[in-house]
Amino acid sequence: MTKLLERSGLGEETCLPPAHHYIPPYKYCTIDAARGEVDLVVFSTLDDLFAKTGVSPGAIDIVVANCSLFCPTPSLVDMIINRYGLRSDVRSVHLSGMGCSAGLISVGLARNLLQVAPEGTHALVVSTETITPNYYVGSERAMLLPNCLFRIGGAAALLSNSPAKARFRLKHVVRTLTGAQDNAYTCVFQQEDDSGNVGINLNKDLMTIAGNALKANITAMGPLVLPASEQLLFALSFIARKVLSGKFKPYIPDFRTAFDHFCIHAGGRAVIDELQRSLKLSDEQVEASRMALHRFGNTSSSSLWYELAYIEAKGRMRRGDRVWMIGFGSGFKCNSAAWECIAPAADAQGPWATSIHRYPVDIPDVLKH
């Protein structure tokens, strides 16, 4: 069984440039600047992780990194190997173009590698999105939205197939891909506008597509985690819809019976609102997602780790608690992972170290005029 030893994320205590120091995008969006962002985000996060765990870089056997929009040569994992002097036999993989749910794909890949590795193997998972070279400078409204949502951020997690010092146990990883459908494939699409400016186009049907991907994902996750009573209700609903040609609405299982905490990708307010409604979650159960979005913005694949850190910083995690991470990404993908807490952190401030006392904050409703 794959165990999570520790995770770390870039926090507000890291020295970032003051917001009023504006750098024109055409000067800032360079490869050198993007590598500088990796230095700031990834290396500071890894420094913190190695310090927390006491595991030396030389003990790392596997490195999996995901960064969709920045795929330099040498790759991101090569940058990590060079920086920390990792062994020449380390197994390394860089996942690119996989979107905001790539963090869970990385975890799943690391798990697969750990399952065939000797006991005591360490796998390092790094999730980030280097946004520096991908700032959109055009005027297409659908392509301007990512400029407003995405922010610098990153997280690193140390996994092992040994129970020693483990804090979480990875129970399940479920991946759903709907890219065979053209509308799903193109709903989050990198392209050029009419003036040749590169950006990410977010289709107006994105929420509908995400909802369909979620339904497919929970259909696969449900039998793995739900109690028998919920599985029976779901099965009866499925049969009734088939027999009566879909006249009944599909039954959405009560996943609150299977999980104590929920980490929903902080892709935007609409995403969190829709999942809260669909899964019938309380305000407290989506609090971590809303506060991560409020404080850090959409940090892409690392957002789920910021949310887990929030739950722990609030002292809500208990031994035996079950956590459901749900991520959405281009392709279109809905990926999720189920974790069980083995040992809550003694000091779990993490990226929330200087701000957790201010949260939760009230977020007013946004009205359309």
C-alpha positions as CSV (number, residue, x, y, z in Angstrom):
1,M,0.0,0.0,0.0
2,T,1.3,3.4,-0.9
3,K,1.9,5.8,2.0
4,L,2.2,9.6,2.1
5,L,5.0,10.6,4.5
6,E,4.7,14.4,4.1
7,R,3.7,17.1,1.7
8,S,4.7,20.7,1.4
9,G,3.6,23.7,-0.6
10,L,4.7,27.2,-1.5
11,G,3.2,29.6,1.0
12,E,2.7,33.3,1.6
13,E,5.8,33.4,3.8
14,T,7.9,32.9,0.6
15,C,9.3,36.2,-0.6
16,L,7.4,37.2,-3.7
17,P,7.7,40.5,-5.7
18,P,5.4,43.3,-4.5
19,A,2.2,43.4,-6.5
20,H,2.8,47.0,-7.5
21,H,6.1,46.1,-9.2
22,Y,4.5,45.7,-12.6
23,I,6.5,44.0,-15.3
24,P,5.2,44.3,-18.9
25,P,4.1,40.8,-20.1
26,Y,6.1,41.0,-23.3
27,K,9.3,41.4,-21.2
28,Y,8.3,39.0,-18.5
29,C,7.0,36.0,-20.5
30,T,10.4,34.5,-21.3
31,I,12.0,31.1,-20.7
32,D,14.5,32.5,-18.3
33,A,11.7,34.1,-16.3
34,A,9.8,30.8,-16.3
35,R,12.9,28.9,-15.0
36,G,13.1,31.6,-12.3
37,E,9.6,30.8,-11.3
38,V,10.5,27.1,-11.0
39,D,13.5,28.1,-8.8
40,L,11.1,30.1,-6.6
41,V,8.2,27.6,-6.4
42,V,9.6,24.1,-6.8
43,F,13.0,24.4,-5.1
44,S,11.7,26.3,-2.1
45,T,8.9,23.7,-1.7
46,L,11.4,20.8,-1.9
47,D,13.8,22.5,0.5
48,D,10.9,22.6,3.0
49,L,9.9,19.0,2.3
50,F,13.4,17.6,2.9
51,A,13.7,19.6,6.1
52,K,10.4,18.4,7.4
53,T,10.9,14.7,6.7
54,G,14.6,14.4,7.3
55,V,14.8,12.4,4.1
56,S,17.9,13.3,2.1
57,P,17.8,13.9,-1.7
58,G,20.1,10.9,-2.0
59,A,17.3,8.6,-0.7
60,I,14.9,9.5,-3.5
61,D,14.3,6.6,-5.9
62,I,11.5,8.0,-8.0
63,V,10.6,11.5,-9.2
64,V,7.3,12.4,-10.9
65,A,6.7,16.0,-11.8
66,N,3.7,17.5,-13.5
67,C,3.6,21.0,-15.2
68,S,1.4,21.3,-18.1
69,L,2.3,24.5,-19.9
70,F,6.0,24.8,-19.3
71,C,7.9,21.8,-20.7
72,P,11.5,23.0,-21.1
73,T,14.6,21.1,-22.3
74,P,16.1,19.8,-20.0
75,S,12.8,18.9,-18.3
76,L,11.5,19.9,-14.9
77,V,12.6,16.6,-13.4
78,D,16.0,17.1,-14.9
79,M,16.1,20.5,-13.2
80,I,15.3,18.8,-9.9
81,I,17.9,16.1,-10.4
82,N,20.5,18.7,-11.2
83,R,19.7,21.0,-8.3
84,Y,19.7,18.3,-5.6
85,G,22.3,15.9,-7.1
86,L,20.0,12.9,-7.2
87,R,21.4,9.5,-8.0
88,S,22.0,8.4,-11.5
89,D,19.6,5.5,-11.3
90,V,16.6,7.6,-10.1
91,R,13.5,6.9,-12.1
92,S,12.1,10.2,-13.4
93,V,9.0,11.2,-15.4
94,H,7.7,14.7,-16.4
95,L,4.0,14.9,-17.2
96,S,3.0,17.8,-19.4
97,G,-0.2,19.0,-21.0
98,M,-2.3,17.0,-18.5
99,G,-4.1,20.0,-17.0
100,C,-5.2,20.9,-13.4
101,S,-5.9,17.3,-12.4
102,A,-2.4,16.1,-13.2
103,G,-1.4,16.0,-9.6
104,L,-3.5,12.9,-9.0
105,I,-2.2,11.4,-12.2
106,S,1.3,11.9,-10.8
107,V,0.2,10.2,-7.5
108,G,-1.3,7.3,-9.4
109,L,1.9,6.9,-11.5
110,A,4.1,7.0,-8.4
111,R,1.9,4.4,-6.7
112,N,2.2,2.1,-9.7
113,L,6.0,2.4,-9.6
114,L,6.1,1.8,-5.8
115,Q,4.0,-1.3,-6.1
116,V,6.8,-3.1,-8.1
117,A,9.7,-1.5,-6.1
118,P,11.5,-2.9,-3.0
119,E,10.0,-1.9,0.4
120,G,11.3,1.4,1.6
121,T,11.4,3.0,-1.8
122,H,10.8,6.8,-1.8
123,A,8.9,8.5,-4.5
124,L,8.8,12.3,-4.8
125,V,5.8,13.9,-6.5
126,V,6.0,17.6,-7.5
127,S,2.9,19.4,-8.8
128,T,3.0,22.9,-10.2
129,E,2.0,25.1,-13.1
130,T,4.5,27.6,-14.4
131,I,2.3,30.5,-15.4
132,T,5.0,33.0,-16.4
133,P,5.3,32.1,-20.1
134,N,1.6,31.7,-20.5
135,Y,0.2,35.1,-19.7
136,Y,-2.4,36.0,-22.4
137,V,-1.9,39.5,-23.8
138,G,-4.8,39.5,-26.3
139,S,-8.4,40.7,-25.9
140,E,-10.5,37.6,-26.3
141,R,-12.8,37.4,-23.3
142,A,-12.8,33.5,-23.0
143,M,-9.0,33.6,-23.1
144,L,-8.6,36.4,-20.5
145,L,-10.3,34.5,-17.7
146,P,-7.2,32.2,-16.9
147,N,-5.2,35.4,-16.3
148,C,-7.7,36.3,-13.5
149,L,-7.8,32.8,-11.9
150,F,-4.4,31.3,-12.1
151,R,-1.6,32.1,-9.6
152,I,1.9,31.0,-8.8
153,G,1.9,27.9,-6.5
154,G,3.3,24.4,-6.1
155,A,3.4,21.4,-3.8
156,A,5.6,18.4,-3.2
157,A,4.6,15.1,-1.6
158,L,6.9,12.3,-0.4
159,L,5.4,8.8,-0.9
160,S,6.7,5.4,0.1
161,N,5.7,1.7,0.1
162,S,6.9,1.5,3.7
163,P,4.6,2.3,6.7
164,A,7.5,3.9,8.6
165,K,6.7,7.6,9.4
166,A,3.6,7.5,7.1
167,R,0.9,10.0,7.7
168,F,-1.7,9.0,5.1
169,R,-2.5,5.8,3.3
170,L,-3.5,6.0,-0.4
171,K,-6.6,3.8,-0.8
172,H,-7.8,4.4,-4.3
173,V,-7.1,6.5,-7.5
174,V,-9.9,6.8,-10.0
175,R,-9.3,8.4,-13.4
176,T,-12.0,9.5,-15.9
177,L,-11.2,10.7,-19.3
178,T,-13.9,12.1,-21.7
179,G,-11.6,13.3,-24.5
180,A,-13.1,11.0,-27.1
181,Q,-16.0,13.5,-27.3
182,D,-15.0,16.6,-29.3
183,N,-16.7,19.1,-27.1
184,A,-14.9,17.7,-24.0
185,Y,-11.6,17.6,-25.8
186,T,-11.8,21.3,-26.8
187,C,-13.5,22.8,-23.7
188,V,-10.1,23.8,-22.3
189,F,-7.9,24.5,-25.3
190,Q,-4.6,26.2,-25.8
191,Q,-4.7,28.2,-29.1
192,E,-3.8,31.4,-30.8
193,D,-6.4,34.3,-31.2
194,D,-6.9,36.2,-34.4
195,S,-3.8,38.3,-33.6
196,G,-1.5,35.4,-32.9
197,N,-1.5,35.7,-29.1
198,V,-1.4,32.3,-27.4
199,G,-3.7,31.6,-24.5
200,I,-6.1,29.1,-23.0
201,N,-9.7,29.2,-24.3
202,L,-12.3,28.2,-21.7
203,N,-15.5,27.0,-23.5
204,K,-18.9,28.1,-22.2
205,D,-20.0,24.5,-21.9
206,L,-17.1,23.7,-19.4
207,M,-19.3,23.3,-16.4
208,T,-21.7,20.9,-18.2
209,I,-18.7,18.8,-19.4
210,A,-17.2,18.8,-15.9
211,G,-20.5,17.7,-14.4
212,N,-20.7,14.7,-16.9
213,A,-17.1,13.8,-16.1
214,L,-17.8,14.0,-12.4
215,K,-20.8,11.6,-12.7
216,A,-18.6,9.1,-14.5
217,N,-15.9,9.4,-11.9
218,I,-18.2,9.0,-8.9
219,T,-19.9,6.0,-10.6
220,A,-16.4,4.3,-10.6
221,M,-15.4,5.5,-7.1
222,G,-18.7,4.7,-5.4
223,P,-18.4,0.9,-5.3
224,L,-14.9,1.2,-3.8
225,V,-15.8,3.4,-0.9
226,L,-19.6,3.6,-0.3
227,P,-21.4,1.6,2.4
228,A,-23.7,-1.2,1.1
229,S,-26.9,0.8,1.8
230,E,-25.7,3.6,-0.6
231,Q,-24.6,1.2,-3.2
232,L,-28.0,-0.5,-3.1
233,L,-29.9,2.8,-3.6
234,F,-27.6,3.7,-6.5
235,A,-28.1,0.3,-8.1
236,L,-31.9,0.5,-7.8
237,S,-31.8,4.0,-9.3
238,F,-29.7,2.8,-12.2
239,I,-32.0,-0.1,-13.0
240,A,-35.1,2.1,-12.7
241,R,-33.7,4.6,-15.2
242,K,-32.8,1.8,-17.6
243,V,-36.3,0.2,-17.4
244,L,-38.2,3.4,-17.5
245,S,-36.1,5.1,-20.2
246,G,-34.5,7.7,-17.9
247,K,-37.7,9.2,-16.5
248,F,-36.1,9.3,-13.1
249,K,-33.2,11.6,-12.2
250,P,-30.0,9.6,-11.4
251,Y,-29.4,9.0,-7.7
252,I,-26.3,10.7,-6.5
253,P,-24.9,8.7,-3.6
254,D,-24.2,10.4,-0.3
255,F,-20.5,10.4,-0.2
256,R,-20.5,12.0,3.2
257,T,-21.1,8.5,4.5
258,A,-17.7,7.5,2.9
259,F,-15.5,10.6,3.5
260,D,-14.9,13.0,6.4
261,H,-13.1,15.7,4.3
262,F,-13.4,16.9,0.8
263,C,-10.6,18.6,-1.3
264,I,-12.2,19.9,-4.5
265,H,-10.0,21.5,-7.1
266,A,-10.1,25.3,-6.6
267,G,-10.6,25.9,-10.3
268,G,-13.1,28.7,-9.7
269,R,-16.1,29.6,-7.7
270,A,-18.5,28.0,-10.2
271,V,-16.7,24.7,-9.9
272,I,-16.9,24.6,-6.2
273,D,-20.6,25.7,-6.2
274,E,-21.5,23.0,-8.6
275,L,-19.8,20.2,-6.7
276,Q,-21.3,21.4,-3.4
277,R,-24.7,21.2,-5.0
278,S,-24.2,17.9,-6.8
279,L,-22.7,16.1,-3.8
280,K,-24.9,17.9,-1.2
281,L,-22.0,19.1,0.8
282,S,-22.1,21.5,3.7
283,D,-20.4,24.9,3.7
284,E,-17.8,23.5,6.1
285,Q,-17.1,20.5,3.8
286,V,-16.2,22.9,0.9
287,E,-14.6,25.5,3.2
288,A,-11.0,24.3,2.4
289,S,-11.6,24.7,-1.3
290,R,-13.2,28.1,-1.1
291,M,-10.5,29.5,1.2
292,A,-7.7,28.1,-0.9
293,L,-9.2,29.8,-3.9
294,H,-9.6,33.0,-1.9
295,R,-6.1,33.1,-0.5
296,F,-4.0,31.5,-3.3
297,G,-6.2,31.6,-6.4
298,N,-6.2,28.6,-8.8
299,T,-2.8,27.0,-8.3
300,S,-3.7,24.3,-10.8
301,S,-2.7,20.7,-9.8
302,S,-1.3,21.8,-6.5
303,S,-4.6,23.3,-5.2
304,L,-5.7,20.0,-3.6
305,W,-2.6,20.0,-1.4
306,Y,-3.3,23.5,-0.3
307,E,-6.7,22.4,0.8
308,L,-5.4,19.4,2.7
309,A,-3.0,21.7,4.4
310,Y,-5.9,24.0,5.4
311,I,-7.9,21.1,7.0
312,E,-4.8,20.1,9.0
313,A,-4.0,23.7,9.9
314,K,-7.5,24.0,11.3
315,G,-6.9,21.0,13.5
316,R,-9.8,19.0,11.9
317,M,-7.9,16.0,10.8
318,R,-8.1,12.9,13.0
319,R,-6.6,9.5,12.9
320,G,-8.7,7.2,10.7
321,D,-10.4,10.2,8.8
322,R,-11.0,9.6,5.1
323,V,-10.2,12.3,2.5
324,W,-11.5,12.6,-1.0
325,M,-9.5,14.7,-3.5
326,I,-11.3,15.6,-6.7
327,G,-9.5,17.3,-9.6
328,F,-10.6,18.5,-13.0
329,G,-8.3,19.2,-16.0
330,S,-8.1,19.6,-19.7
331,G,-8.7,16.7,-22.0
332,F,-11.3,16.6,-20.3
333,K,-10.5,14.7,-17.1
334,C,-11.9,14.2,-13.7
335,N,-9.5,12.4,-11.4
336,S,-10.0,11.5,-7.7
337,A,-8.1,9.9,-4.9
338,A,-9.1,8.5,-1.6
339,W,-6.8,8.8,1.4
340,E,-7.0,7.6,5.0
341,C,-5.2,9.5,7.8
342,I,-2.7,7.4,9.8
343,A,-1.2,10.2,11.9
344,P,-2.3,13.8,12.0
345,A,0.5,16.3,11.8
346,A,1.8,17.8,15.0
347,D,2.6,21.1,13.4
348,A,0.5,21.5,10.2
349,Q,0.6,25.2,9.4
350,G,2.4,24.7,6.1
351,P,1.5,27.4,3.5
352,W,-1.1,28.8,5.9
353,A,1.4,29.6,8.7
354,T,0.8,33.3,8.7
355,S,-2.8,33.5,7.7
356,I,-4.8,30.5,9.1
357,H,-6.0,32.6,12.1
358,R,-7.8,34.9,9.6
359,Y,-9.8,32.1,8.0
360,P,-12.5,31.3,7.2
361,V,-13.5,34.6,5.7
362,D,-16.9,35.6,4.4
363,I,-17.1,35.6,0.6
364,P,-20.1,37.6,-0.6
365,D,-22.3,36.3,-3.4
366,V,-21.5,37.7,-6.8
367,L,-24.5,39.1,-8.5
368,K,-25.0,39.4,-12.3
369,H,-26.5,42.7,-13.5
